[in-house]
Amino acid sequence: MRVLVIDQIEICRSGFKLLLQEAYTDSLVFGAETVEQGLTFMDEVAFDLVLVDIDDISKDDMEARARLRELAETIPVIGVSLNTSQQCLYLAFELKFSGFIEKQSRKEIVIAAINMVRAGGQYYPPHLHPEYLRLYGDTPETEDFGAGTGWSPRLTGRQLDVLKALAKGKSNKAIARELNIAPGTVKAHMASLMRDLKAKNRTQAVNIANHLNLI
């Protein structure tokens, strides 16, 4: 897997590189200080994933924005930032990024988010869901999500096993093989998880579980 990390801060590029190489031993991680430099790399190397600091995307560089949006339609692009303002979130949506990761996230969440994106899903921090809902109407209402209400689902040990495998981006068949259970049993657990977590899809289920520290 070839990954490009675009971030003007060297320690951030190095940190993502170490994390990615630890999680994906076959990964080749390239670093770029600026979006312009990153786009030049993209002309020369076929990347499987791009992480870009949203704060480094100039609001006045429409050409760079257009190229990033075009890129995001062909390979997964994830925005990263310490800033979780509405402006950053909106830019990630506008550029069709597959996800948004806060730099202060635990490494387990970062890897789970990358796994979901690599599996064809999307990841946005759960506490940003109300804003996503306001803009796009595609996530549960805040009161249903459980934030700040003390709500927490009661999941069985096997449901948690399935949920942890799901967070790694695994398919139902892969989960069945890993847990040595029938695919139909996995499907049943998935239905129960969606109901118990009040989630509309697999990506949302993992987001909610992360928010509630279930995985």
DRENPA-3360 file (N, C-alpha, C; in nm, 2 decimals, always signed):
BEGIN
1 = MRVLVIDQ = +0.08/-0.12/+0.00/+0.00/+0.00/+0.00/+0.09/+0.12/+0.00 ~ +0.06/+0.21/-0.10/+0.14/+0.34/-0.10/+0.05/+0.45/-0.05 ~ +0.11/+0.52/+0.05/+0.03/+0.63/+0.12/+0.11/+0.76/+0.11 ~ +0.04/+0.86/+0.09/+0.10/+1.00/+0.08/+0.04/+1.08/+0.20 ~ +0.13/+1.14/+0.28/+0.09/+1.22/+0.39/+0.13/+1.36/+0.36 ~ +0.03/+1.45/+0.35/+0.06/+1.59/+0.32/+0.04/+1.67/+0.45 ~ +0.15/+1.72/+0.51/+0.14/+1.80/+0.63/+0.27/+1.89/+0.64 ~ +0.25/+2.02/+0.67/+0.36/+2.10/+0.67/+0.45/+2.08/+0.80;
9 = IEICRSGF = +0.39/+2.01/+0.90/+0.47/+1.99/+1.02/+0.54/+1.85/+1.01 ~ +0.67/+1.85/+1.02/+0.75/+1.73/+1.00/+0.71/+1.62/+1.11 ~ +0.69/+1.66/+1.23/+0.67/+1.56/+1.33/+0.53/+1.49/+1.31 ~ +0.44/+1.56/+1.25/+0.31/+1.50/+1.21/+0.33/+1.40/+1.10 ~ +0.41/+1.44/+1.00/+0.43/+1.34/+0.89/+0.50/+1.22/+0.94 ~ +0.60/+1.24/+1.03/+0.68/+1.13/+1.08/+0.59/+1.04/+1.17 ~ +0.50/+1.10/+1.25/+0.41/+1.03/+1.33/+0.32/+0.94/+1.26 ~ +0.26/+0.99/+1.15/+0.17/+0.91/+1.07/+0.24/+0.80/+1.00;
17 = KLLLQEAY = +0.37/+0.83/+0.96/+0.45/+0.73/+0.89/+0.47/+0.61/+0.98 ~ +0.52/+0.64/+1.10/+0.54/+0.53/+1.20/+0.42/+0.45/+1.23 ~ +0.30/+0.52/+1.25/+0.18/+0.45/+1.28/+0.14/+0.36/+1.16 ~ +0.15/+0.41/+1.04/+0.11/+0.34/+0.92/+0.20/+0.22/+0.90 ~ +0.33/+0.24/+0.92/+0.42/+0.12/+0.89/+0.41/+0.02/+1.00 ~ +0.37/+0.06/+1.12/+0.34/-0.04/+1.23/+0.22/-0.12/+1.20 ~ +0.11/-0.05/+1.15/-0.02/-0.12/+1.13/-0.02/-0.20/+1.00 ~ +0.05/-0.15/+0.89/+0.05/-0.21/+0.76/+0.20/-0.23/+0.72;
25 = TDSLVFGA = +0.25/-0.35/+0.75/+0.39/-0.37/+0.73/+0.43/-0.36/+0.58 ~ +0.34/-0.37/+0.49/+0.37/-0.37/+0.35/+0.36/-0.22/+0.29 ~ +0.34/-0.13/+0.38/+0.31/+0.01/+0.33/+0.44/+0.08/+0.30 ~ +0.43/+0.17/+0.20/+0.53/+0.26/+0.16/+0.47/+0.40/+0.18 ~ +0.53/+0.48/+0.27/+0.47/+0.61/+0.31/+0.56/+0.72/+0.26 ~ +0.50/+0.81/+0.19/+0.57/+0.93/+0.13/+0.52/+1.05/+0.21 ~ +0.60/+1.15/+0.22/+0.56/+1.27/+0.29/+0.58/+1.39/+0.20 ~ +0.49/+1.49/+0.21/+0.50/+1.62/+0.14/+0.46/+1.73/+0.23;
33 = ETVEQGLT = +0.54/+1.84/+0.22/+0.52/+1.95/+0.31/+0.40/+2.04/+0.27 ~ +0.37/+2.04/+0.14/+0.27/+2.13/+0.09/+0.17/+2.05/+0.00 ~ +0.06/+2.10/-0.02/-0.04/+2.04/-0.12/+0.02/+2.04/-0.26 ~ +0.09/+2.15/-0.29/+0.15/+2.16/-0.43/+0.25/+2.05/-0.44 ~ +0.34/+2.03/-0.34/+0.44/+1.92/-0.35/+0.37/+1.78/-0.36 ~ +0.26/+1.77/-0.28/+0.19/+1.64/-0.28/+0.13/+1.61/-0.42 ~ +0.07/+1.71/-0.48/+0.01/+1.69/-0.61/+0.12/+1.65/-0.71 ~ +0.24/+1.71/-0.70/+0.35/+1.67/-0.79/+0.38/+1.52/-0.77;
41 = FMDEVAFD = +0.39/+1.48/-0.64/+0.41/+1.34/-0.61/+0.30/+1.25/-0.68 ~ +0.18/+1.30/-0.68/+0.07/+1.22/-0.73/+0.08/+1.20/-0.88 ~ +0.15/+1.29/-0.95/+0.17/+1.28/-1.09/+0.27/+1.17/-1.12 ~ +0.35/+1.14/-1.02/+0.46/+1.04/-1.04/+0.44/+0.90/-0.98 ~ +0.35/+0.90/-0.88/+0.33/+0.77/-0.80/+0.18/+0.75/-0.79 ~ +0.14/+0.62/-0.81/+0.00/+0.58/-0.79/-0.02/+0.54/-0.65 ~ -0.09/+0.63/-0.58/-0.11/+0.61/-0.43/-0.24/+0.54/-0.41 ~ -0.25/+0.46/-0.30/-0.37/+0.39/-0.26/-0.45/+0.47/-0.15;
49 = LVLVDIDD = -0.38/+0.56/-0.09/-0.44/+0.64/+0.02/-0.37/+0.77/+0.03 ~ -0.44/+0.88/+0.06/-0.38/+1.01/+0.08/-0.44/+1.07/+0.21 ~ -0.35/+1.12/+0.30/-0.39/+1.19/+0.42/-0.34/+1.33/+0.40 ~ -0.43/+1.43/+0.41/-0.39/+1.57/+0.39/-0.44/+1.65/+0.50 ~ -0.35/+1.74/+0.56/-0.40/+1.83/+0.66/-0.48/+1.94/+0.60 ~ -0.61/+1.95/+0.64/-0.70/+2.04/+0.58/-0.66/+2.18/+0.59 ~ -0.59/+2.21/+0.70/-0.54/+2.35/+0.72/-0.44/+2.39/+0.62 ~ -0.38/+2.30/+0.55/-0.28/+2.33/+0.45/-0.34/+2.36/+0.31;
57 = ISKDDMEA = -0.47/+2.34/+0.30/-0.54/+2.36/+0.17/-0.58/+2.51/+0.17 ~ -0.51/+2.58/+0.08/-0.54/+2.73/+0.07/-0.68/+2.75/+0.01 ~ -0.75/+2.84/+0.08/-0.89/+2.87/+0.03/-0.89/+2.94/-0.10 ~ -0.77/+3.00/-0.14/-0.76/+3.07/-0.27/-0.71/+2.99/-0.38 ~ -0.65/+2.87/-0.35/-0.60/+2.79/-0.46/-0.70/+2.69/-0.51 ~ -0.78/+2.75/-0.60/-0.89/+2.67/-0.66/-0.85/+2.55/-0.74 ~ -0.73/+2.57/-0.81/-0.68/+2.46/-0.89/-0.65/+2.34/-0.80 ~ -0.58/+2.37/-0.69/-0.54/+2.26/-0.60/-0.67/+2.19/-0.54;
65 = RARLRELA = -0.77/+2.27/-0.51/-0.89/+2.21/-0.46/-0.96/+2.12/-0.56 ~ -0.96/+2.17/-0.69/-1.02/+2.10/-0.79/-0.95/+1.96/-0.82 ~ -0.82/+1.96/-0.81/-0.74/+1.84/-0.83/-0.76/+1.74/-0.71 ~ -0.77/+1.80/-0.59/-0.79/+1.71/-0.47/-0.93/+1.65/-0.48 ~ -1.03/+1.72/-0.53/-1.16/+1.67/-0.54/-1.17/+1.56/-0.65 ~ -1.10/+1.59/-0.76/-1.09/+1.49/-0.87/-1.02/+1.36/-0.82 ~ -0.92/+1.38/-0.74/-0.84/+1.27/-0.69/-0.93/+1.18/-0.59 ~ -1.01/+1.25/-0.51/-1.09/+1.19/-0.41/-1.20/+1.10/-0.47;
73 = ETIPVIGV = -1.23/+1.12/-0.60/-1.32/+1.04/-0.67/-1.26/+0.91/-0.72 ~ -1.13/+0.90/-0.72/-1.06/+0.78/-0.77/-0.99/+0.70/-0.66 ~ -0.94/+0.76/-0.56/-0.88/+0.69/-0.45/-0.92/+0.76/-0.31 ~ -0.91/+0.68/-0.20/-0.95/+0.74/-0.07/-0.86/+0.86/-0.03 ~ -0.92/+0.97/+0.01/-0.85/+1.08/+0.06/-0.91/+1.11/+0.20 ~ -0.83/+1.13/+0.30/-0.88/+1.16/+0.43/-0.82/+1.29/+0.48 ~ -0.90/+1.38/+0.52/-0.85/+1.50/+0.58/-0.82/+1.48/+0.73 ~ -0.71/+1.55/+0.77/-0.67/+1.54/+0.91/-0.65/+1.69/+0.96;
81 = SLNTSQQC = -0.67/+1.71/+1.09/-0.66/+1.84/+1.14/-0.67/+1.84/+1.29 ~ -0.61/+1.94/+1.36/-0.63/+1.97/+1.50/-0.76/+2.05/+1.52 ~ -0.80/+2.11/+1.41/-0.91/+2.20/+1.40/-1.04/+2.13/+1.36 ~ -1.14/+2.13/+1.44/-1.27/+2.07/+1.40/-1.38/+2.17/+1.38 ~ -1.34/+2.28/+1.32/-1.44/+2.39/+1.30/-1.53/+2.35/+1.19 ~ -1.64/+2.42/+1.18/-1.74/+2.39/+1.07/-1.67/+2.41/+0.93 ~ -1.58/+2.51/+0.92/-1.52/+2.53/+0.80/-1.43/+2.41/+0.75 ~ -1.36/+2.35/+0.84/-1.28/+2.23/+0.81/-1.37/+2.12/+0.77;
89 = LYLAFELK = -1.47/+2.10/+0.84/-1.56/+1.99/+0.82/-1.63/+2.01/+0.68 ~ -1.68/+2.13/+0.65/-1.74/+2.15/+0.53/-1.65/+2.13/+0.41 ~ -1.52/+2.17/+0.43/-1.42/+2.16/+0.32/-1.40/+2.01/+0.29 ~ -1.40/+1.92/+0.39/-1.38/+1.78/+0.37/-1.50/+1.72/+0.29 ~ -1.62/+1.77/+0.32/-1.74/+1.73/+0.25/-1.73/+1.78/+0.10 ~ -1.70/+1.91/+0.09/-1.70/+1.97/-0.04/-1.60/+1.91/-0.14 ~ -1.49/+1.86/-0.08/-1.39/+1.80/-0.17/-1.41/+1.65/-0.18 ~ -1.52/+1.60/-0.13/-1.56/+1.46/-0.14/-1.46/+1.36/-0.08;
97 = FSGFIEKQ = -1.40/+1.41/+0.03/-1.30/+1.32/+0.11/-1.38/+1.20/+0.17 ~ -1.31/+1.09/+0.18/-1.37/+0.97/+0.24/-1.38/+0.98/+0.39 ~ -1.31/+1.07/+0.45/-1.31/+1.08/+0.60/-1.24/+1.20/+0.65 ~ -1.25/+1.22/+0.78/-1.19/+1.33/+0.85/-1.14/+1.27/+0.99 ~ -1.01/+1.29/+1.02/-0.96/+1.24/+1.14/-0.89/+1.35/+1.22 ~ -0.93/+1.36/+1.35/-0.87/+1.46/+1.43/-0.73/+1.41/+1.47 ~ -0.63/+1.49/+1.47/-0.49/+1.45/+1.50/-0.48/+1.41/+1.65 ~ -0.57/+1.45/+1.73/-0.56/+1.41/+1.87/-0.63/+1.28/+1.90;
105 = SRKEIVIA = -0.68/+1.21/+1.80/-0.74/+1.08/+1.81/-0.64/+0.98/+1.86 ~ -0.70/+0.88/+1.93/-0.62/+0.76/+1.97/-0.58/+0.69/+1.84 ~ -0.46/+0.62/+1.85/-0.41/+0.55/+1.73/-0.50/+0.44/+1.69 ~ -0.57/+0.38/+1.78/-0.67/+0.27/+1.75/-0.78/+0.33/+1.66 ~ -0.83/+0.45/+1.69/-0.93/+0.51/+1.62/-0.88/+0.55/+1.48 ~ -0.76/+0.60/+1.47/-0.70/+0.64/+1.34/-0.69/+0.51/+1.25 ~ -0.65/+0.40/+1.30/-0.63/+0.28/+1.22/-0.77/+0.23/+1.18 ~ -0.86/+0.23/+1.28/-1.00/+0.18/+1.25/-1.06/+0.27/+1.14;
113 = AINMVRAG = -1.04/+0.40/+1.14/-1.09/+0.49/+1.04/-1.03/+0.46/+0.91 ~ -0.90/+0.44/+0.90/-0.84/+0.41/+0.78/-0.89/+0.27/+0.72 ~ -0.90/+0.18/+0.81/-0.96/+0.05/+0.76/-1.09/+0.06/+0.70 ~ -1.18/+0.14/+0.76/-1.31/+0.16/+0.71/-1.31/+0.23/+0.57 ~ -1.22/+0.33/+0.56/-1.21/+0.40/+0.43/-1.15/+0.31/+0.33 ~ -1.05/+0.23/+0.36/-1.00/+0.13/+0.27/-1.10/+0.03/+0.22 ~ -1.19/+0.00/+0.31/-1.30/-0.10/+0.28/-1.41/-0.04/+0.20 ~ -1.40/+0.09/+0.16/-1.50/+0.16/+0.08/-1.60/+0.24/+0.16;
121 = GQYYPPHL = -1.58/+0.25/+0.29/-1.67/+0.33/+0.38/-1.62/+0.47/+0.40 ~ -1.68/+0.54/+0.49/-1.64/+0.67/+0.53/-1.63/+0.68/+0.68 ~ -1.54/+0.78/+0.73/-1.53/+0.80/+0.87/-1.53/+0.94/+0.90 ~ -1.62/+0.98/+0.99/-1.62/+1.12/+1.05/-1.63/+1.10/+1.20 ~ -1.56/+1.18/+1.28/-1.57/+1.17/+1.43/-1.72/+1.18/+1.47 ~ -1.76/+1.09/+1.56/-1.90/+1.08/+1.60/-1.95/+1.22/+1.66 ~ -1.87/+1.29/+1.73/-1.92/+1.41/+1.79/-1.94/+1.52/+1.68 ~ -1.90/+1.49/+1.56/-1.93/+1.59/+1.45/-2.05/+1.55/+1.37;
129 = HPEYLRLY = -2.11/+1.44/+1.41/-2.23/+1.39/+1.34/-2.34/+1.49/+1.33 ~ -2.37/+1.56/+1.44/-2.48/+1.66/+1.44/-2.46/+1.76/+1.33 ~ -2.33/+1.80/+1.31/-2.30/+1.90/+1.20/-2.32/+1.84/+1.06 ~ -2.28/+1.71/+1.05/-2.30/+1.64/+0.93/-2.45/+1.63/+0.90 ~ -2.53/+1.60/+1.00/-2.67/+1.59/+0.98/-2.73/+1.72/+0.93 ~ -2.68/+1.83/+0.99/-2.74/+1.96/+0.95/-2.71/+1.99/+0.81 ~ -2.59/+1.95/+0.76/-2.54/+1.98/+0.63/-2.60/+1.88/+0.52 ~ -2.60/+1.75/+0.56/-2.63/+1.65/+0.47/-2.74/+1.55/+0.50;
137 = GDTPETED = -2.79/+1.56/+0.62/-2.91/+1.48/+0.66/-2.88/+1.33/+0.65 ~ -2.76/+1.28/+0.69/-2.73/+1.14/+0.67/-2.68/+1.07/+0.79 ~ -2.71/+1.13/+0.91/-2.67/+1.06/+1.03/-2.78/+1.08/+1.14 ~ -2.78/+1.00/+1.25/-2.88/+1.00/+1.34/-2.89/+1.13/+1.42 ~ -3.01/+1.16/+1.47/-3.02/+1.28/+1.55/-2.94/+1.27/+1.68 ~ -2.89/+1.38/+1.73/-2.81/+1.38/+1.85/-2.86/+1.30/+1.97 ~ -2.99/+1.32/+1.99/-3.05/+1.25/+2.10/-3.05/+1.09/+2.08 ~ -3.06/+1.05/+1.96/-3.06/+0.91/+1.93/-2.92/+0.85/+1.94;
145 = FGAGTGWS = -2.82/+0.94/+1.91/-2.68/+0.89/+1.91/-2.63/+0.86/+2.05 ~ -2.69/+0.92/+2.15/-2.65/+0.89/+2.28/-2.55/+0.98/+2.34 ~ -2.49/+1.08/+2.27/-2.39/+1.17/+2.32/-2.45/+1.25/+2.44 ~ -2.38/+1.24/+2.55/-2.42/+1.33/+2.66/-2.55/+1.29/+2.73 ~ -2.61/+1.17/+2.70/-2.73/+1.13/+2.76/-2.71/+1.01/+2.86 ~ -2.59/+0.95/+2.86/-2.57/+0.84/+2.94/-2.61/+0.71/+2.88 ~ -2.66/+0.72/+2.76/-2.71/+0.60/+2.69/-2.59/+0.51/+2.65 ~ -2.60/+0.38/+2.67/-2.50/+0.29/+2.62/-2.57/+0.15/+2.60;
153 = PRLTGRQL = -2.55/+0.09/+2.48/-2.61/-0.03/+2.45/-2.55/-0.15/+2.53 ~ -2.63/-0.25/+2.55/-2.58/-0.37/+2.62/-2.55/-0.48/+2.51 ~ -2.42/-0.50/+2.48/-2.38/-0.59/+2.37/-2.33/-0.72/+2.43 ~ -2.35/-0.83/+2.37/-2.30/-0.95/+2.41/-2.15/-0.96/+2.37 ~ -2.08/-1.06/+2.43/-1.94/-1.08/+2.40/-1.92/-1.10/+2.25 ~ -2.00/-1.19/+2.19/-1.99/-1.22/+2.05/-2.02/-1.10/+1.96 ~ -2.12/-1.02/+2.00/-2.14/-0.89/+1.93/-2.02/-0.80/+1.93 ~ -1.95/-0.79/+2.04/-1.83/-0.71/+2.05/-1.72/-0.77/+1.97;
161 = DVLKALAK = -1.71/-0.90/+1.96/-1.61/-0.96/+1.87/-1.64/-0.92/+1.72 ~ -1.77/-0.93/+1.69/-1.81/-0.89/+1.55/-1.78/-0.75/+1.52 ~ -1.81/-0.66/+1.62/-1.79/-0.52/+1.61/-1.64/-0.48/+1.59 ~ -1.55/-0.55/+1.67/-1.41/-0.53/+1.66/-1.36/-0.57/+1.52 ~ -1.41/-0.68/+1.47/-1.37/-0.72/+1.33/-1.42/-0.63/+1.23 ~ -1.54/-0.58/+1.25/-1.60/-0.48/+1.16/-1.52/-0.35/+1.15 ~ -1.47/-0.31/+1.27/-1.38/-0.19/+1.28/-1.25/-0.20/+1.20 ~ -1.21/-0.33/+1.17/-1.09/-0.35/+1.09/-1.12/-0.35/+0.94;
169 = GKSNKAIA = -1.25/-0.33/+0.91/-1.29/-0.32/+0.77/-1.32/-0.46/+0.71 ~ -1.34/-0.56/+0.79/-1.36/-0.69/+0.74/-1.50/-0.72/+0.69 ~ -1.51/-0.80/+0.59/-1.64/-0.84/+0.53/-1.71/-0.94/+0.62 ~ -1.84/-0.97/+0.60/-1.91/-1.07/+0.68/-1.84/-1.21/+0.66 ~ -1.79/-1.24/+0.54/-1.73/-1.37/+0.52/-1.60/-1.38/+0.60 ~ -1.52/-1.27/+0.60/-1.39/-1.26/+0.67/-1.41/-1.27/+0.82 ~ -1.52/-1.21/+0.87/-1.55/-1.21/+1.01/-1.59/-1.36/+1.05 ~ -1.67/-1.42/+0.96/-1.71/-1.56/+0.99/-1.59/-1.65/+1.00;
177 = RELNIAPG = -1.50/-1.63/+0.91/-1.38/-1.72/+0.92/-1.30/-1.69/+1.04 ~ -1.28/-1.56/+1.08/-1.20/-1.52/+1.19/-1.26/-1.58/+1.32 ~ -1.39/-1.57/+1.33/-1.46/-1.61/+1.46/-1.51/-1.76/+1.45 ~ -1.49/-1.82/+1.34/-1.53/-1.96/+1.32/-1.68/-1.98/+1.35 ~ -1.76/-1.89/+1.28/-1.90/-1.90/+1.29/-1.96/-1.89/+1.15 ~ -2.08/-1.93/+1.13/-2.14/-1.93/+1.00/-2.17/-1.78/+0.95 ~ -2.16/-1.76/+0.82/-2.19/-1.63/+0.77/-2.33/-1.58/+0.80 ~ -2.42/-1.67/+0.81/-2.56/-1.63/+0.85/-2.56/-1.58/+0.99;
185 = TVKAHMAS = -2.48/-1.64/+1.08/-2.47/-1.59/+1.22/-2.42/-1.45/+1.22 ~ -2.31/-1.43/+1.14/-2.26/-1.29/+1.14/-2.36/-1.19/+1.09 ~ -2.44/-1.23/+0.99/-2.54/-1.14/+0.94/-2.65/-1.11/+1.05 ~ -2.68/-1.21/+1.13/-2.77/-1.19/+1.24/-2.72/-1.10/+1.35 ~ -2.59/-1.12/+1.38/-2.52/-1.03/+1.47/-2.52/-0.88/+1.42 ~ -2.49/-0.87/+1.29/-2.49/-0.74/+1.23/-2.63/-0.67/+1.25 ~ -2.73/-0.74/+1.22/-2.87/-0.68/+1.23/-2.89/-0.64/+1.38 ~ -2.85/-0.72/+1.47/-2.86/-0.68/+1.61/-2.78/-0.56/+1.65;
193 = LMRDLKAK = -2.66/-0.55/+1.60/-2.57/-0.44/+1.62/-2.63/-0.31/+1.57 ~ -2.69/-0.32/+1.45/-2.75/-0.20/+1.39/-2.86/-0.15/+1.48 ~ -2.94/-0.24/+1.52/-3.06/-0.21/+1.61/-3.01/-0.15/+1.74 ~ -2.92/-0.22/+1.81/-2.88/-0.19/+1.94/-2.80/-0.05/+1.94 ~ -2.72/-0.03/+1.84/-2.64/+0.09/+1.83/-2.72/+0.21/+1.76 ~ -2.84/+0.18/+1.71/-2.92/+0.28/+1.65/-2.84/+0.33/+1.53 ~ -2.78/+0.24/+1.45/-2.70/+0.28/+1.34/-2.77/+0.25/+1.21 ~ -2.74/+0.33/+1.10/-2.81/+0.31/+0.97/-2.72/+0.22/+0.88;
201 = NRTQAVNI = -2.59/+0.21/+0.91/-2.50/+0.13/+0.83/-2.38/+0.09/+0.91 ~ -2.29/+0.01/+0.85/-2.17/-0.05/+0.91/-2.08/+0.06/+0.96 ~ -2.05/+0.16/+0.87/-1.96/+0.27/+0.91/-2.01/+0.34/+1.03 ~ -2.14/+0.37/+1.03/-2.20/+0.45/+1.14/-2.19/+0.37/+1.27 ~ -2.21/+0.24/+1.26/-2.20/+0.15/+1.38/-2.07/+0.16/+1.45 ~ -1.96/+0.15/+1.37/-1.83/+0.16/+1.42/-1.80/+0.30/+1.48 ~ -1.85/+0.41/+1.41/-1.83/+0.54/+1.46/-1.90/+0.55/+1.60 ~ -2.02/+0.50/+1.61/-2.09/+0.51/+1.74/-2.02/+0.43/+1.85;
209 = ANHLNLI = -1.97/+0.31/+1.81/-1.90/+0.23/+1.91/-1.77/+0.29/+1.95 ~ -1.70/+0.36/+1.87/-1.58/+0.43/+1.90/-1.61/+0.55/+2.00 ~ -1.72/+0.62/+1.97/-1.76/+0.73/+2.06/-1.80/+0.68/+2.20 ~ -1.86/+0.56/+2.21/-1.90/+0.51/+2.34/-1.79/+0.42/+2.40 ~ -1.67/+0.42/+2.34/-1.55/+0.34/+2.39/-1.59/+0.20/+2.40 ~ -1.66/+0.14/+2.31/-1.69/+0.00/+2.31/-1.59/-0.08/+2.25 ~ -1.51/-0.02/+2.16/-1.40/-0.09/+2.09/-1.27/+0.00/+2.10;
% end
